[in-house]
């Protein structure tokens, strides 16, 4: 919304993520779009002149007409573009967590609480690194799967599994386990009348990622629950597996 207000461009909003809605918007004249990584995998990028990609860690392969942005509700919009902070935006990494200090940060929440420390720094809750003026975002603290002492980012596993011919949609999360701490678990929507075996999924992942990234369990579901932006509701699926 802020981008449209600043640039004076018309804005089309979708009440929830729908591939048809985004494709139809492009065919009806929309030229710019803001997406998250999971939505980018499902929308034809060539329909748009340019794509602004936000949300979690971006996929390894991006279309040429895509710019990666990093921002939060608390910053009003993106404050880092293609890993480079905007002028006036300061970044600090503390114990792997990204902290921000910037003139566009909120003053307080609506309830009056102030989320900034005494020096004006905001703890984002995202993990990442910052070297030579370039920010690399790994993902949300709560999404990181620690299994047997190894770190697994679910987005990386999802990116691989989305290429499997038998999988139409996928979400990956860490389910609590008494021995491993958490185990990598995948929820998949099958493509057409395909079937899928756990060993097939594990072997497919291990072709691209270390063995500890391969799912220990696969659940076939009718659909992946998603937010209005198209992000998977990971915690909802994890809760369903632990109940």
C-alpha positions in Angstrom: 0.0 0.0 0.0 2.8 2.5 0.9 4.6 1.8 -2.4 1.4 2.7 -4.3 0.8 5.8 -2.2 4.4 7.1 -2.7 4.5 6.4 -6.5 0.9 7.3 -7.2 0.1 3.9 -8.9 -3.3 2.1 -8.8 -3.4 -0.8 -6.3 -5.0 -4.2 -6.7 -5.4 -6.3 -3.5 -6.4 -9.9 -3.1 -8.3 -11.0 0.0 -6.2 -14.2 0.0 -3.5 -15.9 -2.1 -4.8 -17.3 -5.3 -2.8 -18.2 -8.4 -5.7 -17.2 -10.6 -6.2 -13.8 -8.9 -2.5 -12.9 -9.4 -2.4 -14.1 -13.0 -5.7 -12.4 -13.9 -4.4 -9.1 -12.3 -1.4 -9.2 -14.7 -3.7 -9.9 -17.7 -5.8 -7.0 -16.7 -3.0 -4.5 -16.6 -1.0 -5.0 -13.4 2.7 -4.7 -14.1 4.3 -4.8 -10.6 3.6 -7.4 -7.9 4.8 -8.0 -4.3 5.1 -11.7 -3.4 6.6 -14.1 -0.9 8.8 -17.0 -1.9 6.1 -19.7 -1.7 3.8 -17.6 -3.9 6.6 -16.9 -6.4 6.9 -20.7 -7.0 3.3 -20.8 -8.1 2.8 -17.6 -10.2 4.2 -17.1 -13.7 6.8 -14.4 -13.2 6.9 -13.5 -16.8 3.4 -12.0 -16.6 4.9 -9.0 -14.6 7.3 -6.3 -15.5 8.9 -6.5 -12.0 8.5 -8.5 -8.9 9.3 -7.4 -5.3 10.0 -10.5 -3.3 9.7 -10.4 0.5 9.1 -12.7 3.4 11.5 -15.5 4.3 14.8 -16.5 2.8 14.6 -16.3 -1.0 15.1 -19.4 -3.2 18.5 -20.0 -4.9 17.1 -19.3 -8.3 15.3 -16.1 -9.1 13.8 -14.7 -12.3 15.6 -11.7 -13.8 12.7 -9.3 -13.1 12.8 -9.9 -9.3 14.2 -7.7 -6.5 14.6 -9.2 -3.0 13.4 -7.0 -0.2 13.6 -7.3 3.6 11.3 -5.5 5.9 8.7 -5.9 8.6 5.4 -4.4 9.7 7.4 -2.4 12.2 9.4 -0.8 9.4 6.4 0.1 7.3 7.9 -1.4 4.1 11.2 -2.8 2.8 14.4 -1.4 4.4 16.9 -3.7 2.6 16.8 -4.3 -1.2 18.9 -7.0 -2.9 20.8 -7.4 0.5 21.8 -3.7 0.6 20.3 -1.5 3.4 18.6 1.8 2.5 20.3 5.0 3.5 20.0 5.5 7.3 19.2 1.9 8.0 21.6 0.2 10.5 22.0 -3.5 11.0 23.5 -5.4 13.9 23.7 -9.2 14.3 23.5 -10.4 18.0 23.7 -14.1 18.6 22.6 -14.7 15.1 19.5 -12.5 15.4 19.0 -9.4 13.1 18.6 -6.1 14.9 17.5 -2.9 13.1 17.8 0.8 13.8 16.3 3.1 11.2 14.3 6.4 11.0 11.3 4.5 9.6 11.0 2.2 12.6 7.7 2.4 14.6 7.6 4.6 17.7 5.4 2.1 19.6 2.6 -0.4 19.2 -1.0 0.6 19.4 -1.1 -0.6 23.0 1.6 1.9 23.9 4.4 -0.7 24.4 7.8 0.2 22.9 9.7 -2.7 21.3 13.0 -0.8 21.0 16.0 -1.0 23.4 17.4 2.1 25.1 19.5 2.9 22.0 16.7 2.6 19.5 17.5 -0.9 18.3 14.7 -3.3 17.3 15.0 -7.1 17.6 13.4 -8.6 14.5 13.2 -12.3 15.5 14.9 -13.2 12.1 18.2 -15.0 11.9 20.9 -14.0 9.4 24.4 -12.5 8.8 25.8 -9.2 7.8 29.1 -8.9 6.0 30.6 -6.2 3.8 27.4 -4.2 4.0 25.3 -7.1 2.7 22.5 -8.8 4.6 21.7 -12.5 4.3 18.5 -13.5 5.9 18.2 -17.2 6.9 14.6 -17.2 8.3 12.5 -16.9 11.4 13.9 -18.1 14.7 10.9 -20.3 15.3 11.1 -22.0 11.9 14.7 -23.3 12.2 14.6 -27.1 12.8 17.4 -28.4 15.0 17.5 -32.2 14.6 20.2 -34.2 16.2 22.3 -31.1 16.6 22.0 -30.2 12.9 20.3 -27.0 11.6 17.7 -27.4 8.8 15.9 -24.5 7.2 12.5 -25.7 6.1 12.3 -23.4 3.1 15.4 -25.1 1.5 13.7 -28.5 1.8 10.4 -27.1 0.5 12.3 -25.7 -2.5 13.7 -29.1 -3.4 10.5 -31.0 -2.8 8.5 -28.5 -4.9 10.5 -29.9 -7.9 9.3 -33.5 -7.3 6.9 -34.6 -10.1 4.5 -36.2 -7.6 4.2 -33.2 -5.4 1.8 -30.3 -6.2 2.3 -28.4 -2.9 4.5 -28.8 0.2 5.2 -27.5 3.6 8.1 -28.6 5.9 8.4 -28.2 9.7 10.1 -29.6 12.8 8.0 -32.0 14.9 9.2 -32.6 18.5 11.0 -35.9 19.0 12.3 -37.4 22.3 15.6 -38.5 20.9 16.4 -36.0 18.0 14.9 -32.9 19.6 12.9 -32.3 16.4 12.5 -34.3 13.2 12.1 -32.9 9.7 8.5 -33.6 8.6 6.9 -32.8 5.2 3.2 -32.3 4.4 2.5 -32.8 0.8 -0.4 -32.4 -1.7 -0.1 -35.0 -4.4 -0.1 -34.1 -8.1 -3.0 -35.8 -9.8 -3.3 -39.5 -9.1 0.4 -39.8 -8.1 1.5 -41.8 -5.1 4.5 -41.2 -2.9 6.7 -43.3 -0.6 8.9 -41.9 2.3 12.1 -43.4 0.9 11.4 -41.8 -2.4 11.1 -38.4 -0.8 14.2 -38.9 1.3 16.3 -40.0 -1.7 15.0 -37.0 -3.7 16.0 -34.5 -1.0 19.4 -36.1 -0.5 20.3 -35.6 -4.1 20.4 -31.8 -3.4 20.8 -31.4 0.4 22.7 -33.1 3.2 21.1 -36.3 4.6 19.9 -34.6 7.8 17.6 -32.5 5.7 15.7 -35.5 4.4 12.2 -35.8 6.0 11.7 -38.5 8.6 7.9 -38.5 8.0 5.6 -37.4 5.1 1.9 -36.7 5.6 -0.3 -36.5 2.5 -2.9 -33.7 2.9 -5.7 -32.3 0.8 -4.2 -28.8 0.9 -1.6 -26.7 2.7 -3.1 -24.1 5.0 -1.8 -20.7 4.0 -2.0 -17.1 5.1 -3.5 -14.4 2.9 0.0 -13.7 1.6 0.5 -17.4 0.6 2.9 -18.3 3.5 2.3 -21.8 4.8 0.8 -22.0 8.3 3.7 -24.2 9.5 2.8 -24.1 13.2 -0.7 -25.3 12.5 0.5 -28.4 10.7 3.1 -29.1 13.4 0.4 -28.8 16.0 -1.8 -31.3 14.1 1.1 -33.8 14.1 1.8 -33.5 17.8 -1.9 -33.8 19.0 
